Amino acid sequence: METKILGRTRGRFATAAAYIKAGEVVAFHTETVYGLGANAFDDEAVLKVFALKGRPADNPLIVHVHRDYDITQLIDGEPHYAAALRAAFLPGPLTMVYPSTGKVSKYVSCGLNTLAIRVPSSPVAQAFLRASDLPVAAPSANLSKHVSPVTAQHVYDDFQGKIPLILDGGACTGGIESTVLDCTGKVPQILREGLVTREMISAVAGDCGVYKRQTGEKPKSPGMAYKHYAPRCPTALANSAEEALRIYRNEEMGCGKPLILCESALIPALEGAEVLDLGATGEEMARRLYALLRRAEDSATLLIGIEPKARGGVMAGVCNRFKKAFGEQT
């Protein structure tokens, strides 16, 4: 199969929609990361997504819809705060989990009685979803456990010859996946941290919890279990610049080519080492993280990460992805 990357091409959204309606899988740009989409009503198409990614069968998918899609046919009611959150943050990088009517494929939610719905703000995603005019089940467009894709080339690297089409919208500006919010209870609970923060949600809903998955419990959301976001090169996690330099020099002595990934503030303490600058703010770090992890795997014999010290805002999501990329389960 030839995999085409379509940028500003006339008719590309109609072409993508035709593939979706025919049961094919299409990759598309969103503001967070690229998605790997299939018709959420089509069992075989949804299962194809799991097979292409090598995704565990108990890891649920998110359904994407355009801003005018009537979600009431998909959800079995919503609490009062959910409407206020939709008005405040959608379209945008927030996924909301509702009681499901069971209209979509049973494989989307992996046996759960809930459904995760997202309305992306990317103009490319909106145009594609409007042309399709049906819910599109889409995890990130990468092989399972690999670094999430933030460019069309990243998707192509993982799925060349396996999918027919990638809708190119340029580099993703958000950089980490959407916040996933459980809206089935009296108080919303964050299942996965992201660009819409707990503080932002609380300001609208009045309160917001953070869910802690229990050992052995089935995942309620993507990103809650399993190793994620990992580059294909060996990695090491350091607690300080000094420790990172020791690891770096040992790798050099063994004729390796190490790299250090860290926030901007630590770079002066790493003189003599080759460093990838993660950025100074939470937003910069979110936007740069996956691109830098992908860059490192192409050149480094060892990637050494120093977890950012900054906290608050989107840093909860950044640190979650950072630690998982370096093998720590959070």
N, C-alpha and C positions, 0 to 999 in steps of 0.2 A: 504493500500500500504506500502510495506517495502521500507525504504529509506536507500540506501547503500552509505557509504563513501569509495571511492576508492583512495588509495594512489598510490604507485609505483606498480601497478598491470598490468600485460601484457594484452593488448587488451582494456584497459580502454577507450582510446580515440575513438576507433572504436565503442565501446558500447555506449558511450555518443552521438556520431554522429548519430548512428542508432535511438536512442531515439528522437533526434532533428528532424530527417527526418520523423519520425512517428507521429510528432505533440505533443510530450511530452515536458516538461520543465525540464531543467537540470541546476544545480548550478555549477559554476566553479570559480577557482582561477584567480585573476588578481593581478597586482602589487599594486593596490590601495585598493579595497575591493572586496569581492566575488560578482559575478553577477548571476542573475537568468535568464537563457537564453531560447529563443524560436526561431524557424524559422521565420525570419522577413517577408517571403513571405506568411506565413500561418495565415490568419485572426483568426481562432479559437485558434491557439497556442498563438498568441499575446494576445488575450483577456483572455486566461487562466492565463497569467502572471499578468494582472491587477486584476483578481479575486483572485488569490492566495495571492497577497500582500495586497489586499484591497486598491489598488492605485486609486486615483481620475482619472476619464476618460479624463481630460484635461491636464494631466501631461505627456509630451512626453517621449519616450524611446530613448536610444542610441543604434545604430547598431554597432556591433563588427565584424571585419573582420581580416583575417590573413594578414601578411605583403605583400604578393604577389597578393592579391585579386584585381581585376580590378574594382576600384570604379567608373570609368567613366560611367558604365551602371546604376549607382544609382544616380549620380549627374548631374545637368544641367549646367556644366561649373564651373570654379573657377577663382577668381582673381589672378593676378600674384604672390602676396605675399603668397598665400596658398601653392603653390608648395615648396617654400623656407621653410615654416614652417614645412611641412611634412618631408622634408629632414633633418631638424634640430632636430625634436623632436619625430618622429615616427619611430619604435614603442615606445610608452611611454604614460604617463598620460595626454594626450591632446585629447579632443574631438572637432572636427571641424564641424560646421554647414554650409551646402551648400544648394543651390536651389535643389529641388528634382525632379527626373524624374517621380516619382509616381510609380515606379516598386514594391516597398515593400508594405506591408499591410497598408491601410489607417489609421489603428489604431496605428501604430508606432508613427506617428507625430501628432496624435490627431487633424487632420484637417488642420494643418499648411502645407504650400507649401515648407517646408524645411526638411532636413534630417540631423541628428547628427550622425557622423561616428567616431569610435575610433579604433585604432590598438594597443591593449595592448602589453606590452613587456614581460609579464609573459610567461615563456616557456610552462607552463601547458595550458594557454589560447591559445597560438600560435598553439600548437599541436592539441588541441581540434578543433579550428577554421579551421585548415588545413584539418583535417579529415572530418569535416562537409562540408567545401568548399561552404558555403553560408553565407549570412549575418545573424548574430544572434542578435536579439533585447534583450537587457538585462539591466534592472535596478539593483540596489544593491539587494542582496539576503536576504532581511529582510522584516518583516511585515511593512506596511506603518506607518511612523512616529517613528518607533523603531530605536534603534541605529544600524548603518550599521555594517555588519559582516566582521571581519578581520581574522577569523579562520573558518575551516570547522565545528567545534562544534557550533559556533554561528549560522551558517546556519541551522544545525540540530535542534538546540533549537527552531527555528522559524517554520521549515517546516517538522519536523519528521512526516512521514506517509502521506505527501502531494505531495512529488516529488520522483521520483525513484532513483535519483543519485546525488551525490555531488563529484566533482573532487577536491580532496584535494591537494593543493600545499604548505601547511604550512601557517604560519602567513604572512599576506600581509605586505610588507616592506614600502609602501607609506603611507597607513593608512587613508587618506581621498580621496574622489572621485576626478576624473580627472577634470582639468580645461575645461570648455566648452567655445568655442570661435566661435562667429558669423563671418563667412567668406563670407557673402552675400553682403557686401558693399565695398566702396573704402578703408576703414580703418577697421581692425579687432576690434571686441568689445568683451570683456569678459562678458559672461552671468553668469558664476559660477566660482569663484576663486578656485584655486587648486595648485598642485605642480609645474606646469609650470606657472611662474609668469608673471605679466604685463611687468616687466623689461626685462625678457628673450624674450618675444614675440616682444617687441619694438626693441630690439637689432637686430632681424632678419627682421621684417616687416617694420621697420622705424617709426612706430607709433602704438599705441594700446589704445583703449578706454575701459571704464568700463560701461556697460549698467545698467541703473536704471529703474526697472519696475514701470510703472505707476499704480495707484490704479485702480483695476477692469480689468486690461489688462490680456489677456490670457498668461500663462507662455510660454516663448520661449524655456525653457530648464528645465531639472530636477533640483530640489533644489531651484527654484526661488520663490515658494509659499508654503504655508502650514507649519505646524510645522514638524520639522525633527529631527532625531538623538536623540530622547528622551529616557532616561532610564525609567524603569517601577517604580522606586521609586520616592517619592516626591523630588523636587529640590528647591533650593534657590540660587539666584545670589547675591554675596556680592561685594562691591566696594573696600574693603580693608581687610587686615588681621585682623584688630581690629573688623570690622563688622562681619567677618566670625566667629571669636571666640565667639562673643556675641550670634550669632545664634546657634552655636555649643553647648554652655553651656546651653542655654534655652532648646534645644532638649534633652540634657543629663538629665537635671532636670526633664523632663517629662518621664524619663525612656526609652528614645529612644537611638538608636545607630547611631549617625551621622558620616559622613565622609566629609573631605574637599579635593577638587580637585584644585590644583594650580601649577604654575610653580616652579621650583626648588628654585629660589631666595627667595621665600616667606616662605619656610619651617622653617627657624630659628625663624621667628616671630610667629610661630604657636605651640610653645612648649606646650605639654600636650594634644594636639589634635591628632586624627588619620588622617593621611594625605596620599593622593594618589599623587605621584610625576609625574607631567605632563612632566617634562623635562626642559632642559635649552635652547635648540635651537629650531628653527621653525621645523626642520626636525624631531627632537625627539618628539615634541608635536604632530605633525601630525601622527606619527607612533603609539603613545601611546594612543591618545584620546579615540578612540572607544573601545579599549580593557578595559580601565579603567572605562568608563561609564558602560560597560557590567558587569565588576566586582562589581561595586558599587551597581547595582540594585539587586544583589544576597544577599547583606549583610546589606545595610544601610537603616535605617528608614528615613533618610534625607541626600541628597547629596548637599553639599554647594560648589558652584563654585566661584572662584575668577578669573575673566577674565585676561588673560596674558597681561602684559604691553608692551611686545616686539612688534615691528612693522617692516614692511618691509619683502620682500621675500614671503615665504609661509605663513607668519602670517596672511595675509588677509584671506586666506582660513581657517586656524585654528580658527581664531576669529569668522568667519561667522558660522562655525559648532558649536563652543563652545556656542555662544549666542543662537542659535536655539535649542540646546540641553537643555538649561535652560529656554526655553519658549519665548525668544525674537525674533520677526520677523524682519529679516534684508534683 
